[in-house]
Amino acid sequence: MADESTSGLKATALRAASGEPGGARMPSALRSVLLGLLGLLLAGAGYLIAVRGEALILDLGALSQRIFCF
């Protein structure tokens, strides 16, 4: 029984990898939008670390003291 289920999964994975119809693929437009948003988020995080890095670290320290004050 396990052989039948794994062979079906392998066939589905091969179809998806080869780009044949029937495979679960993300549309290229959606993929590019998601990658763009992820890049924008990472660029914003990099900017904040570069410009406000020390202040962010101090704020996180103060926040952790308030959270763990027991």
Biopython code that builds the backbone (N, CA, C, O; Angstrom):
import numpy as np
from Bio.PDB.StructureBuilder import StructureBuilder

atoms = [
    (1, "MET", "N", (0.823, -1.191, 0.000)),
    (1, "MET", "CA", (0.000, 0.000, 0.000)),
    (1, "MET", "C", (0.864, 1.250, 0.000)),
    (1, "MET", "O", (0.534, 2.231, -0.666)),
    (2, "ALA", "N", (1.969, 1.225, 0.741)),
    (2, "ALA", "CA", (2.843, 2.386, 0.802)),
    (2, "ALA", "C", (3.513, 2.645, -0.537)),
    (2, "ALA", "O", (3.803, 3.791, -0.881)),
    (3, "ASP", "N", (3.761, 1.573, -1.299)),
    (3, "ASP", "CA", (4.400, 1.739, -2.592)),
    (3, "ASP", "C", (3.495, 2.476, -3.560)),
    (3, "ASP", "O", (3.963, 3.289, -4.357)),
    (4, "GLU", "N", (2.181, 2.192, -3.496)),
    (4, "GLU", "CA", (1.248, 2.872, -4.391)),
    (4, "GLU", "C", (1.169, 4.356, -4.081)),
    (4, "GLU", "O", (1.126, 5.173, -5.001)),
    (5, "SER", "N", (1.148, 4.721, -2.806)),
    (5, "SER", "CA", (1.028, 6.135, -2.455)),
    (5, "SER", "C", (2.310, 6.890, -2.779)),
    (5, "SER", "O", (2.244, 8.035, -3.226)),
    (6, "THR", "N", (3.464, 6.287, -2.569)),
    (6, "THR", "CA", (4.714, 6.981, -2.888)),
    (6, "THR", "C", (4.920, 7.076, -4.385)),
    (6, "THR", "O", (5.485, 8.062, -4.860)),
    (7, "SER", "N", (4.477, 6.076, -5.149)),
    (7, "SER", "CA", (4.630, 6.167, -6.601)),
    (7, "SER", "C", (3.728, 7.263, -7.157)),
    (7, "SER", "O", (4.096, 7.945, -8.113)),
    (8, "GLY", "N", (2.543, 7.434, -6.559)),
    (8, "GLY", "CA", (1.662, 8.522, -6.986)),
    (8, "GLY", "C", (2.252, 9.882, -6.661)),
    (8, "GLY", "O", (2.136, 10.820, -7.450)),
    (9, "LEU", "N", (2.884, 9.989, -5.504)),
    (9, "LEU", "CA", (3.526, 11.245, -5.133)),
    (9, "LEU", "C", (4.709, 11.542, -6.038)),
    (9, "LEU", "O", (4.944, 12.692, -6.410)),
    (10, "LYS", "N", (5.455, 10.499, -6.390)),
    (10, "LYS", "CA", (6.602, 10.701, -7.280)),
    (10, "LYS", "C", (6.143, 11.164, -8.648)),
    (10, "LYS", "O", (6.763, 12.045, -9.243)),
    (11, "ALA", "N", (5.064, 10.582, -9.157)),
    (11, "ALA", "CA", (4.547, 10.978, -10.467)),
    (11, "ALA", "C", (4.074, 12.424, -10.445)),
    (11, "ALA", "O", (4.319, 13.170, -11.393)),
    (12, "THR", "N", (3.399, 12.827, -9.371)),
    (12, "THR", "CA", (2.940, 14.216, -9.250)),
    (12, "THR", "C", (4.120, 15.172, -9.163)),
    (12, "THR", "O", (4.098, 16.241, -9.773)),
    (13, "ALA", "N", (5.151, 14.799, -8.410)),
    (13, "ALA", "CA", (6.333, 15.649, -8.287)),
    (13, "ALA", "C", (7.055, 15.764, -9.612)),
    (13, "ALA", "O", (7.547, 16.839, -9.953)),
    (14, "LEU", "N", (7.128, 14.676, -10.367)),
    (14, "LEU", "CA", (7.789, 14.731, -11.671)),
    (14, "LEU", "C", (7.009, 15.605, -12.646)),
    (14, "LEU", "O", (7.603, 16.358, -13.418)),
    (15, "ARG", "N", (5.681, 15.508, -12.614)),
    (15, "ARG", "CA", (4.873, 16.373, -13.483)),
    (15, "ARG", "C", (5.068, 17.838, -13.123)),
    (15, "ARG", "O", (5.192, 18.682, -14.011)),
    (16, "ALA", "N", (5.095, 18.149, -11.831)),
    (16, "ALA", "CA", (5.253, 19.531, -11.388)),
    (16, "ALA", "C", (6.629, 20.055, -11.766)),
    (16, "ALA", "O", (6.765, 21.211, -12.164)),
    (17, "ALA", "N", (7.653, 19.214, -11.644)),
    (17, "ALA", "CA", (9.003, 19.645, -11.963)),
    (17, "ALA", "C", (9.202, 19.836, -13.459)),
    (17, "ALA", "O", (9.980, 20.695, -13.874)),
    (18, "SER", "N", (8.509, 19.048, -14.270)),
    (18, "SER", "CA", (8.710, 19.134, -15.708)),
    (18, "SER", "C", (7.868, 20.226, -16.336)),
    (18, "SER", "O", (8.084, 20.569, -17.498)),
    (19, "GLY", "N", (6.921, 20.780, -15.610)),
    (19, "GLY", "CA", (6.091, 21.859, -16.145)),
    (19, "GLY", "C", (4.909, 21.352, -16.948)),
    (19, "GLY", "O", (4.246, 22.138, -17.625)),
    (20, "GLU", "N", (4.628, 20.061, -16.891)),
    (20, "GLU", "CA", (3.494, 19.507, -17.605)),
    (20, "GLU", "C", (2.196, 19.953, -16.935)),
    (20, "GLU", "O", (2.176, 20.234, -15.737)),
    (21, "PRO", "N", (1.118, 20.017, -17.710)),
    (21, "PRO", "CA", (-0.178, 20.344, -17.099)),
    (21, "PRO", "C", (-0.557, 19.304, -16.061)),
    (21, "PRO", "O", (-0.241, 18.124, -16.210)),
    (22, "GLY", "N", (-1.217, 19.732, -15.036)),
    (22, "GLY", "CA", (-1.617, 18.827, -13.969)),
    (22, "GLY", "C", (-0.738, 18.951, -12.749)),
    (22, "GLY", "O", (-1.110, 18.489, -11.670)),
    (23, "GLY", "N", (0.415, 19.561, -12.897)),
    (23, "GLY", "CA", (1.297, 19.766, -11.752)),
    (23, "GLY", "C", (0.895, 21.032, -11.023)),
    (23, "GLY", "O", (0.344, 21.949, -11.631)),
    (24, "ALA", "N", (1.161, 21.094, -9.743)),
    (24, "ALA", "CA", (0.825, 22.269, -8.949)),
    (24, "ALA", "C", (1.942, 23.290, -9.099)),
    (24, "ALA", "O", (3.000, 23.139, -8.488)),
    (25, "ARG", "N", (1.727, 24.325, -9.902)),
    (25, "ARG", "CA", (2.729, 25.358, -10.136)),
    (25, "ARG", "C", (2.127, 26.719, -9.803)),
    (25, "ARG", "O", (0.936, 26.949, -10.009)),
    (26, "MET", "N", (2.952, 27.604, -9.293)),
    (26, "MET", "CA", (2.514, 28.960, -8.999)),
    (26, "MET", "C", (2.623, 29.783, -10.287)),
    (26, "MET", "O", (3.634, 29.693, -10.983)),
    (27, "PRO", "N", (1.605, 30.580, -10.616)),
    (27, "PRO", "CA", (1.709, 31.422, -11.809)),
    (27, "PRO", "C", (2.901, 32.372, -11.704)),
    (27, "PRO", "O", (3.232, 32.849, -10.618)),
    (28, "SER", "N", (3.536, 32.638, -12.830)),
    (28, "SER", "CA", (4.760, 33.447, -12.810)),
    (28, "SER", "C", (4.487, 34.875, -12.354)),
    (28, "SER", "O", (5.339, 35.484, -11.708)),
    (29, "ALA", "N", (3.323, 35.417, -12.675)),
    (29, "ALA", "CA", (3.006, 36.784, -12.246)),
    (29, "ALA", "C", (2.890, 36.850, -10.720)),
    (29, "ALA", "O", (3.396, 37.783, -10.097)),
    (30, "LEU", "N", (2.231, 35.869, -10.131)),
    (30, "LEU", "CA", (2.091, 35.836, -8.674)),
    (30, "LEU", "C", (3.446, 35.623, -8.011)),
    (30, "LEU", "O", (3.751, 36.241, -6.991)),
    (31, "ARG", "N", (4.257, 34.746, -8.597)),
    (31, "ARG", "CA", (5.589, 34.493, -8.038)),
    (31, "ARG", "C", (6.438, 35.758, -8.077)),
    (31, "ARG", "O", (7.146, 36.053, -7.114)),
    (32, "SER", "N", (6.379, 36.510, -9.176)),
    (32, "SER", "CA", (7.179, 37.727, -9.253)),
    (32, "SER", "C", (6.680, 38.795, -8.283)),
    (32, "SER", "O", (7.486, 39.540, -7.724)),
    (33, "VAL", "N", (5.377, 38.882, -8.074)),
    (33, "VAL", "CA", (4.836, 39.836, -7.103)),
    (33, "VAL", "C", (5.276, 39.471, -5.692)),
    (33, "VAL", "O", (5.685, 40.338, -4.921)),
    (34, "LEU", "N", (5.191, 38.186, -5.357)),
    (34, "LEU", "CA", (5.600, 37.751, -4.017)),
    (34, "LEU", "C", (7.092, 37.953, -3.796)),
    (34, "LEU", "O", (7.503, 38.364, -2.711)),
    (35, "LEU", "N", (7.909, 37.671, -4.806)),
    (35, "LEU", "CA", (9.345, 37.900, -4.671)),
    (35, "LEU", "C", (9.658, 39.388, -4.557)),
    (35, "LEU", "O", (10.572, 39.774, -3.828)),
    (36, "GLY", "N", (8.914, 40.219, -5.263)),
    (36, "GLY", "CA", (9.089, 41.663, -5.149)),
    (36, "GLY", "C", (8.744, 42.175, -3.758)),
    (36, "GLY", "O", (9.464, 42.998, -3.193)),
    (37, "LEU", "N", (7.635, 41.681, -3.211)),
    (37, "LEU", "CA", (7.250, 42.083, -1.857)),
    (37, "LEU", "C", (8.263, 41.608, -0.821)),
    (37, "LEU", "O", (8.583, 42.337, 0.118)),
    (38, "LEU", "N", (8.763, 40.398, -0.989)),
    (38, "LEU", "CA", (9.773, 39.888, -0.071)),
    (38, "LEU", "C", (11.059, 40.706, -0.167)),
    (38, "LEU", "O", (11.684, 41.005, 0.850)),
    (39, "GLY", "N", (11.451, 41.066, -1.381)),
    (39, "GLY", "CA", (12.634, 41.910, -1.557)),
    (39, "GLY", "C", (12.449, 43.284, -0.936)),
    (39, "GLY", "O", (13.372, 43.823, -0.326)),
    (40, "LEU", "N", (11.256, 43.853, -1.090)),
    (40, "LEU", "CA", (10.972, 45.161, -0.493)),
    (40, "LEU", "C", (11.003, 45.085, 1.032)),
    (40, "LEU", "O", (11.509, 45.993, 1.690)),
    (41, "LEU", "N", (10.468, 44.013, 1.587)),
    (41, "LEU", "CA", (10.496, 43.830, 3.036)),
    (41, "LEU", "C", (11.925, 43.685, 3.542)),
    (41, "LEU", "O", (12.283, 44.280, 4.559)),
    (42, "LEU", "N", (12.735, 42.909, 2.853)),
    (42, "LEU", "CA", (14.126, 42.731, 3.266)),
    (42, "LEU", "C", (14.929, 44.020, 3.093)),
    (42, "LEU", "O", (15.795, 44.326, 3.912)),
    (43, "ALA", "N", (14.646, 44.772, 2.035)),
    (43, "ALA", "CA", (15.339, 46.050, 1.842)),
    (43, "ALA", "C", (14.974, 47.031, 2.952)),
    (43, "ALA", "O", (15.837, 47.759, 3.442)),
    (44, "GLY", "N", (13.704, 47.056, 3.354)),
    (44, "GLY", "CA", (13.279, 47.915, 4.452)),
    (44, "GLY", "C", (13.929, 47.521, 5.766)),
    (44, "GLY", "O", (14.330, 48.380, 6.551)),
    (45, "ALA", "N", (14.033, 46.217, 6.002)),
    (45, "ALA", "CA", (14.688, 45.746, 7.223)),
    (45, "ALA", "C", (16.163, 46.108, 7.207)),
    (45, "ALA", "O", (16.708, 46.528, 8.227)),
    (46, "GLY", "N", (16.814, 45.950, 6.064)),
    (46, "GLY", "CA", (18.227, 46.323, 5.944)),
    (46, "GLY", "C", (18.436, 47.809, 6.165)),
    (46, "GLY", "O", (19.407, 48.214, 6.804)),
    (47, "TYR", "N", (17.525, 48.629, 5.636)),
    (47, "TYR", "CA", (17.623, 50.076, 5.832)),
    (47, "TYR", "C", (17.480, 50.431, 7.313)),
    (47, "TYR", "O", (18.253, 51.229, 7.844)),
    (48, "LEU", "N", (16.488, 49.834, 7.974)),
    (48, "LEU", "CA", (16.297, 50.134, 9.391)),
    (48, "LEU", "C", (17.486, 49.704, 10.221)),
    (48, "LEU", "O", (17.869, 50.406, 11.157)),
    (49, "ILE", "N", (18.077, 48.570, 9.903)),
    (49, "ILE", "CA", (19.253, 48.114, 10.647)),
    (49, "ILE", "C", (20.429, 49.038, 10.396)),
    (49, "ILE", "O", (21.183, 49.348, 11.317)),
    (50, "ALA", "N", (20.594, 49.482, 9.150)),
    (50, "ALA", "CA", (21.726, 50.354, 8.818)),
    (50, "ALA", "C", (21.588, 51.732, 9.464)),
    (50, "ALA", "O", (22.568, 52.288, 9.959)),
    (51, "VAL", "N", (20.373, 52.282, 9.458)),
    (51, "VAL", "CA", (20.180, 53.654, 9.938)),
    (51, "VAL", "C", (19.922, 53.702, 11.440)),
    (51, "VAL", "O", (20.447, 54.571, 12.136)),
    (52, "ARG", "N", (19.115, 52.771, 11.938)),
    (52, "ARG", "CA", (18.690, 52.832, 13.333)),
    (52, "ARG", "C", (19.125, 51.607, 14.119)),
    (52, "ARG", "O", (18.489, 51.265, 15.116)),
    (53, "GLY", "N", (20.178, 50.947, 13.706)),
    (53, "GLY", "CA", (20.581, 49.680, 14.288)),
    (53, "GLY", "C", (20.757, 49.702, 15.786)),
    (53, "GLY", "O", (20.180, 48.875, 16.492)),
    (54, "GLU", "N", (21.550, 50.643, 16.286)),
    (54, "GLU", "CA", (21.813, 50.686, 17.719)),
    (54, "GLU", "C", (20.549, 51.020, 18.511)),
    (54, "GLU", "O", (20.316, 50.453, 19.578)),
    (55, "ALA", "N", (19.741, 51.933, 17.995)),
    (55, "ALA", "CA", (18.504, 52.287, 18.689)),
    (55, "ALA", "C", (17.530, 51.108, 18.718)),
    (55, "ALA", "O", (16.822, 50.906, 19.704)),
    (56, "LEU", "N", (17.497, 50.334, 17.634)),
    (56, "LEU", "CA", (16.621, 49.155, 17.620)),
    (56, "LEU", "C", (17.065, 48.135, 18.656)),
    (56, "LEU", "O", (16.233, 47.525, 19.327)),
    (57, "ILE", "N", (18.360, 47.950, 18.788)),
    (57, "ILE", "CA", (18.882, 46.994, 19.769)),
    (57, "ILE", "C", (18.543, 47.470, 21.184)),
    (57, "ILE", "O", (18.152, 46.664, 22.029)),
    (58, "LEU", "N", (18.688, 48.763, 21.446)),
    (58, "LEU", "CA", (18.362, 49.291, 22.770)),
    (58, "LEU", "C", (16.870, 49.162, 23.055)),
    (58, "LEU", "O", (16.469, 48.828, 24.170)),
    (59, "ASP", "N", (16.043, 49.432, 22.029)),
    (59, "ASP", "CA", (14.594, 49.294, 22.214)),
    (59, "ASP", "C", (14.212, 47.849, 22.499)),
    (59, "ASP", "O", (13.340, 47.591, 23.328)),
    (60, "LEU", "N", (14.852, 46.910, 21.822)),
    (60, "LEU", "CA", (14.559, 45.501, 22.078)),
    (60, "LEU", "C", (14.981, 45.109, 23.487)),
    (60, "LEU", "O", (14.311, 44.308, 24.140)),
    (61, "GLY", "N", (16.087, 45.670, 23.953)),
    (61, "GLY", "CA", (16.528, 45.393, 25.329)),
    (61, "GLY", "C", (15.531, 45.931, 26.338)),
    (61, "GLY", "O", (15.209, 45.254, 27.314)),
    (62, "ALA", "N", (15.039, 47.143, 26.113)),
    (62, "ALA", "CA", (14.064, 47.717, 27.032)),
    (62, "ALA", "C", (12.746, 46.947, 26.991)),
    (62, "ALA", "O", (12.101, 46.753, 28.021)),
    (63, "LEU", "N", (12.351, 46.509, 25.794)),
    (63, "LEU", "CA", (11.128, 45.748, 25.673)),
    (63, "LEU", "C", (11.229, 44.404, 26.388)),
    (63, "LEU", "O", (10.282, 43.966, 27.041)),
    (64, "SER", "N", (12.370, 43.762, 26.261)),
    (64, "SER", "CA", (12.520, 42.458, 26.921)),
    (64, "SER", "C", (12.541, 42.606, 28.439)),
    (64, "SER", "O", (12.105, 41.701, 29.150)),
    (65, "GLN", "N", (13.046, 43.741, 28.950)),
    (65, "GLN", "CA", (13.012, 43.954, 30.399)),
    (65, "GLN", "C", (11.580, 44.145, 30.887)),
    (65, "GLN", "O", (11.232, 43.721, 31.989)),
    (66, "ARG", "N", (10.753, 44.784, 30.062)),
    (66, "ARG", "CA", (9.341, 44.970, 30.454)),
    (66, "ARG", "C", (8.551, 43.679, 30.375)),
    (66, "ARG", "O", (7.670, 43.425, 31.197)),
    (67, "ILE", "N", (8.868, 42.871, 29.388)),
    (67, "ILE", "CA", (8.135, 41.617, 29.216)),
    (67, "ILE", "C", (8.494, 40.630, 30.319)),
    (67, "ILE", "O", (7.617, 39.991, 30.901)),
    (68, "PHE", "N", (9.776, 40.511, 30.601)),
    (68, "PHE", "CA", (10.260, 39.508, 31.566)),
    (68, "PHE", "C", (10.563, 40.162, 32.929)),
    (68, "PHE", "O", (11.660, 40.006, 33.465)),
    (69, "CYS", "N", (9.609, 40.875, 33.465)),
    (69, "CYS", "CA", (9.847, 41.591, 34.726)),
    (69, "CYS", "C", (9.335, 40.801, 35.923)),
    (69, "CYS", "O", (9.023, 41.415, 36.943)),
    (70, "PHE", "N", (9.233, 39.506, 35.863)),
    (70, "PHE", "CA", (8.720, 38.741, 36.990)),
    (70, "PHE", "C", (9.813, 38.165, 37.810)),
    (70, "PHE", "O", (9.549, 37.488, 38.804)),
]
sb = StructureBuilder()
sb.init_structure("model")
sb.init_model(0)
sb.init_chain("A")
sb.init_seg("    ")
for serial, (resi, resn, name, xyz) in enumerate(atoms, 1):
    if name == "N":
        sb.init_residue(resn, " ", resi, " ")
    sb.init_atom(name, np.array(xyz, "f"), 0.0, 1.0, " ", f" {name:<3s}", serial, name[0])
structure = sb.get_structure()
